[in-house]
């Protein structure tokens, strides 16, 4: 175990294993949510479960061997939701085109990391703008969850939004699952989300709303249908150029933001370069196998708090995700009212970023509120992200604070204007 320098980091194999187990249980909801989102984009659900497990294993392995950090790396739900709901469903682009763009983004991230450009650009984006992305994604998750549970309905074309059938079985079970997650989390029960999902699914089985699988365990689906599903021809079209820009910005900011949070928590003043190299390579691998952008999970904090200090923690997480693939039959029967509350819970956790927004300066918090509104009310994460690069500079200019806008934000302003000019509305 010298490769992980356990003695130098004052830790043991037992401590690292417990830390990895803790992180795994905390983020195990990913096994359900990520494939469900990818299914919305048109990918096979069973194959996506296998891809999620394999990609998480490989990404954690890369992080542990290159950077020796206790960070769990897996497909990011924000990017997955953006590609599924906005790019594929709203704009009508194929998932193959989206995956090809993620592949290119991975190489761009790697190049920018090696040249130190990636960290610099992210550092020049105002903190409140970065917070607005977290908040917007959180509210977007909440919106999707409420729709999937049935609390919100927007099938009536004459009314944008309306209440669903609150007394339906799905809604009642969805509310029960969410409350169970909250109670278990409040009691600091490990794997609270996973427990709530399984309990709710079990109740669905008793109520004969969910059919039992023929087998509890089975050999994982070999995801050949997802491997190298690229369509590069669709990337270089006029309509997709603006979309690619959004994907790249979202990937760049989201991956760096998570790493920065984990680095601070791990008592490191800035992101280690090897860590950024690791997550860049993971993004490339993810696109090859058939899923969206990977990144370090904030859930890794639970493992760090449990004593995880080295890459051995990350390897444990990866192996647990890979070995769990034999339970695919159970994952496949989980109903929407069991997994949607988990997405609702994750969305609420993300929106806690509101607490960090500077509400003492209206030129700072107004762009945040407007960016979040554009994200959610247009049902388009990408428009919200890019709109921030116009809203923020304009507010600063008209309030007489032009000097506060650095050259990076000025360039992004010009790019954003071009984006809205060519966007495929």
C-alpha positions in Angstrom: 0.0 0.0 0.0 3.0 2.3 -0.3 1.5 3.7 -3.4 -1.1 5.5 -1.3 1.5 6.6 1.4 -0.8 5.5 4.2 1.9 6.1 6.9 2.8 9.5 5.6 -0.9 10.5 5.7 -1.4 9.0 9.2 -4.1 6.5 8.1 -4.7 2.8 7.9 -6.3 0.3 5.4 -9.2 -0.1 7.8 -9.9 3.6 8.1 -9.7 4.1 4.3 -12.1 1.2 3.7 -14.6 2.6 6.2 -14.3 6.0 4.6 -14.9 4.5 1.1 -17.9 2.5 2.4 -19.3 5.7 3.9 -18.9 7.7 0.7 -20.4 4.8 -1.4 -23.6 4.6 0.7 -23.9 8.4 0.7 -23.9 8.7 -3.1 -25.5 5.3 -4.0 -28.6 7.2 -5.2 -26.5 7.8 -8.3 -27.1 4.2 -9.5 -30.8 5.1 -10.0 -30.8 8.8 -10.9 -28.1 8.9 -13.5 -29.5 6.0 -15.7 -33.0 7.4 -15.3 -31.8 10.7 -16.7 -29.9 9.1 -19.5 -33.0 7.0 -20.4 -34.8 10.3 -20.9 -32.1 11.2 -23.5 -32.9 7.9 -25.4 -30.2 5.6 -23.9 -31.0 2.1 -22.7 -31.7 2.0 -19.0 -30.1 -1.3 -18.2 -27.0 -0.5 -20.2 -26.7 2.9 -18.5 -26.7 1.2 -15.1 -23.7 -0.8 -16.2 -22.0 2.2 -17.7 -22.6 4.2 -14.5 -20.9 1.5 -12.4 -18.0 1.0 -14.8 -17.3 4.7 -15.3 -17.4 5.4 -11.6 -15.0 2.6 -11.0 -12.6 3.7 -13.7 -12.8 7.4 -12.7 -12.2 6.6 -9.0 -9.2 4.4 -10.1 -7.8 7.2 -12.1 -8.2 9.7 -9.3 -6.6 7.4 -6.8 -3.6 6.3 -8.9 -2.7 9.7 -10.4 -3.7 12.2 -7.6 -4.0 9.9 -4.5 -7.0 11.8 -3.3 -10.0 10.4 -1.4 -12.4 11.9 -3.9 -15.2 9.8 -5.5 -15.5 10.6 -9.2 -18.7 9.7 -11.1 -21.1 11.1 -13.8 -22.5 14.5 -12.7 -26.2 14.8 -12.4 -26.3 18.4 -13.4 -24.6 17.8 -16.8 -26.6 14.6 -17.3 -29.9 16.5 -16.7 -28.8 19.3 -19.0 -27.9 17.0 -21.9 -31.1 14.8 -21.4 -33.7 17.5 -20.9 -32.3 20.5 -22.7 -30.1 19.3 -25.5 -31.9 16.1 -26.4 -35.5 16.7 -25.4 -36.0 20.5 -25.8 -33.6 21.2 -28.7 -33.9 17.8 -30.4 -30.2 17.0 -30.8 -29.2 13.3 -30.7 -27.5 11.9 -27.6 -24.6 10.8 -29.9 -23.9 14.4 -30.8 -24.0 15.3 -27.1 -21.6 12.5 -26.2 -19.2 13.6 -29.0 -19.2 17.1 -27.5 -18.4 15.7 -24.0 -15.5 13.8 -25.6 -14.1 16.9 -27.1 -14.7 18.8 -23.8 -12.6 16.2 -22.0 -9.6 16.8 -24.2 -10.0 20.6 -24.0 -10.1 20.3 -20.2 -7.0 18.3 -20.2 -5.2 20.8 -22.4 -6.3 23.7 -20.3 -5.2 21.9 -17.2 -1.8 21.2 -18.5 -1.4 24.8 -19.5 -2.8 26.2 -16.2 -5.5 28.0 -18.2 -8.4 26.1 -16.7 -7.9 27.1 -13.1 -7.2 30.7 -14.2 -10.4 31.2 -16.1 -12.6 29.7 -13.4 -10.9 32.0 -10.8 -11.8 35.0 -12.9 -15.5 34.3 -12.9 -17.2 36.1 -10.0 -18.1 33.9 -7.0 -21.7 34.9 -7.0 -22.1 33.9 -10.7 -20.6 30.4 -9.9 -23.1 30.2 -7.0 -26.0 31.0 -9.3 -25.2 27.9 -11.3 -25.3 25.7 -8.2 -28.6 27.3 -7.1 -30.1 27.1 -10.6 -29.2 23.4 -11.0 -30.7 22.7 -7.5 -34.0 24.3 -8.4 -34.0 22.5 -11.8 -33.6 19.2 -10.0 -36.5 20.1 -7.7 -38.6 21.0 -10.7 -37.9 17.7 -12.4 -38.6 15.8 -9.2 -41.9 17.5 -8.5 -42.9 16.7 -12.1 -41.9 13.0 -11.9 -43.6 12.5 -8.6 -46.8 14.1 -10.0 -47.1 17.1 -7.7 -46.6 19.5 -10.7 -48.1 18.9 -14.1 -47.5 20.9 -17.3 -49.3 18.8 -19.9 -52.1 21.4 -20.2 -51.0 23.7 -23.0 -53.2 26.6 -21.9 -51.7 26.7 -18.4 -47.9 26.6 -18.1 -48.0 24.8 -14.7 -50.7 23.3 -12.6 -51.1 21.0 -9.6 -51.1 17.3 -10.2 -53.4 14.8 -8.5 -52.1 15.3 -5.0 -54.2 12.4 -3.7 -52.8 9.9 -6.2 -50.8 6.9 -5.0 -47.6 8.1 -6.7 -47.7 11.5 -5.0 -48.5 10.1 -1.6 -45.6 7.6 -1.9 -43.3 10.3 -3.3 -44.0 12.6 -0.3 -43.5 9.7 2.1 -40.1 8.8 0.5 -39.0 12.4 0.7 -40.0 12.8 4.3 -38.2 9.5 5.1 -35.0 10.8 3.5 -35.2 14.0 5.5 -35.8 12.3 8.8 -33.1 9.7 8.3 -30.6 12.5 7.2 -31.6 14.6 10.2 -30.8 11.6 12.4 -27.5 11.3 10.6 -28.3 7.8 9.3 -25.7 6.7 6.7 -27.2 5.7 3.3 -30.4 7.6 4.2 -31.3 8.2 0.6 -30.7 4.5 -0.4 -32.7 3.3 2.6 -35.6 5.5 1.8 -35.6 4.4 -1.9 -35.6 0.7 -0.9 -38.3 1.1 1.7 -40.5 3.0 -0.7 -40.0 0.4 -3.4 -40.8 -2.4 -0.9 -44.1 -0.7 0.0 -44.8 -0.4 -3.7 -44.3 -4.2 -4.1 -46.6 -4.9 -1.1 -49.2 -2.6 -2.7 -48.8 -4.5 -6.0 -47.8 -1.4 -7.8 -44.3 -2.7 -8.4 -43.6 -6.1 -9.8 -40.9 -8.2 -8.3 -37.9 -9.1 -10.5 -37.5 -12.7 -11.6 -34.0 -12.6 -10.1 -32.5 -10.5 -7.3 -29.0 -10.8 -8.7 -27.8 -11.3 -12.3 -24.8 -10.8 -14.5 -24.5 -7.1 -15.5 -25.6 -6.0 -18.9 -22.6 -5.5 -21.2 -23.1 -2.0 -22.5 -21.9 -2.5 -26.0 -24.7 -0.4 -27.3 -23.4 2.6 -25.4 -19.7 2.2 -26.4 -18.3 5.0 -28.6 -21.7 6.3 -29.6 -20.3 9.5 -31.2 -21.7 11.6 -34.0 -19.1 14.3 -34.7 -20.9 15.4 -37.9 -23.6 17.1 -35.8 -21.2 19.1 -33.6 -19.9 21.5 -36.3 -23.3 22.8 -37.4 -24.4 26.3 -36.8 -27.2 25.3 -34.5 -24.9 23.2 -32.2 -21.9 25.5 -31.9 -23.7 27.6 -29.2 -24.9 24.5 -27.4 -21.3 23.1 -27.4 -20.2 26.4 -25.8 -22.7 25.9 -22.9 -21.6 22.3 -22.4 -18.0 23.3 -22.2 -18.6 26.2 -19.8 -20.8 24.0 -17.6 -18.3 21.2 -17.5 -15.4 23.6 -16.8 -17.1 25.4 -14.0 -18.9 22.5 -12.4 -15.9 20.1 -12.2 -13.6 22.8 -11.0 -16.1 24.0 -8.4 -16.5 20.6 -6.9 -12.8 20.1 -6.7 -12.2 23.5 -5.2 -14.8 22.7 -2.4 -13.2 19.4 -1.7 -9.7 20.9 -1.7 -10.7 23.5 0.9 -12.3 20.9 3.1 -9.1 18.8 2.8 -7.1 21.8 4.0 -5.5 22.5 0.6 -5.5 26.2 -0.5 -6.0 25.4 -4.2 -6.8 22.5 -6.5 -3.9 20.1 -7.0 -2.9 19.9 -10.7 -2.9 16.1 -10.6 -6.4 16.1 -9.4 -7.6 18.2 -12.4 -5.7 16.0 -14.8 -7.5 13.0 -13.3 -10.9 14.4 -13.7 -10.2 15.6 -17.2 -9.1 12.0 -18.2 -12.3 10.7 -16.5 -14.5 12.9 -18.7 -12.9 11.4 -21.8 -13.4 7.9 -20.6 -17.0 8.6 -19.6 -17.9 9.8 -23.1 -16.2 6.7 -24.6 -18.4 4.4 -22.5 -21.6 6.2 -23.1 -22.4 8.7 -20.3 -22.0 12.4 -19.7 -19.4 14.4 -17.8 -17.8 13.0 -14.7 -16.6 15.0 -11.8 -15.7 14.8 -8.1 -18.7 14.4 -5.9 -19.3 16.6 -2.9 -20.6 13.5 -1.2 -16.9 12.6 -0.8 -16.9 14.9 2.2 -18.7 12.1 4.2 -15.8 9.8 3.5 -13.2 12.5 4.3 -15.0 13.2 7.6 -14.9 9.4 8.3 -11.1 9.5 8.1 -10.4 9.1 4.4 -7.1 10.7 3.3 -5.7 8.9 0.3 -6.7 7.4 -3.0 -7.4 4.1 -1.3 -10.7 5.6 -0.2 -11.6 6.4 -3.8 -10.6 2.9 -5.0 -13.0 1.3 -2.4 -15.8 3.5 -3.7 -15.1 2.5 -7.3 -15.0 -1.3 -6.5 -18.2 -1.0 -4.5 -20.0 0.6 -7.5 -18.6 -2.0 -9.9 -19.5 -5.0 -7.7 -23.1 -3.6 -7.1 -23.9 -4.1 -10.8 -25.0 -7.7 -10.0 -28.1 -6.1 -8.3 -29.3 -4.5 -11.6 -32.6 -6.4 -11.5 -33.5 -4.6 -8.2 -32.4 -1.2 -9.6 -34.6 -1.7 -12.7 -37.9 -2.0 -10.7 -37.5 1.1 -8.6 -40.5 3.4 -9.4 -40.4 7.1 -10.1 -42.0 7.9 -6.7 -39.0 6.2 -5.1 -36.1 7.8 -7.0 -37.6 11.3 -7.8 -37.6 12.2 -4.1 -33.9 11.5 -4.0 -33.4 14.0 -6.8 -35.6 16.5 -4.9 -33.4 16.0 -1.8 -30.2 16.5 -3.8 -31.7 19.7 -5.4 -32.5 21.1 -1.9 -28.9 20.4 -0.7 -27.5 22.2 -3.7 -29.6 25.3 -3.2 -28.0 25.9 0.2 -25.5 27.8 -1.9 -28.0 30.7 -1.5 -26.5 31.2 2.0 -23.2 32.2 0.4 -24.6 34.9 -2.0 -23.7 38.5 -1.2 -27.1 40.0 -0.5 -25.6 43.3 0.7 -24.8 44.4 -2.8 -27.8 44.5 -5.3 -25.3 44.5 -8.2 -24.1 41.1 -7.0 -27.3 39.3 -6.0 -29.6 40.6 -8.8 -27.6 38.7 -11.5 -27.8 35.6 -9.3 -31.6 35.8 -9.0 -32.1 36.6 -12.7 -29.7 33.8 -13.8 -31.6 31.3 -11.7 -34.9 32.4 -13.0 -33.7 32.1 -16.6 -32.5 28.6 -15.9 -35.7 27.3 -14.3 -38.4 29.3 -16.0 -37.1 28.6 -19.5 -36.5 24.9 -18.5 -33.1 25.4 -20.0 -29.9 25.2 -17.9 -27.7 26.4 -20.8 -29.6 29.7 -21.4 -29.2 30.5 -17.7 -25.5 29.8 -17.6 -24.7 32.0 -20.6 -27.2 34.7 -19.7 -25.1 35.4 -16.5 -22.3 36.6 -18.7 -24.5 39.3 -20.1 -26.6 40.2 -17.0 -23.6 40.6 -14.7 -21.5 42.9 -16.8 -24.5 45.1 -17.9 -25.6 45.6 -14.3 -22.0 46.5 -13.3 -21.6 48.9 -16.2 -24.9 50.8 -15.6 -24.2 51.0 -11.9 -20.8 52.6 -12.6 -18.7 49.6 -11.7 -17.2 48.8 -15.1 -13.7 48.5 -13.5 -14.9 45.5 -11.5 -15.2 43.5 -14.8 -12.0 41.7 -15.6 -10.9 40.8 -19.1 -12.1 37.2 -18.9 -15.7 38.4 -18.1 -15.4 40.9 -21.0 -14.5 38.2 -23.4 -17.3 36.0 -22.1 -19.7 38.9 -22.5 -18.9 39.0 -26.3 -19.1 35.2 -26.6 -22.5 35.3 -24.8 -23.9 37.9 -27.2 -22.8 35.8 -30.2 -24.3 32.8 -28.5 -27.8 34.4 -28.2 -27.5 35.6 -31.8 -27.0 32.1 -33.2 -28.8 30.0 -30.6 -31.3 27.5 -32.2 -34.5 28.9 -30.5 
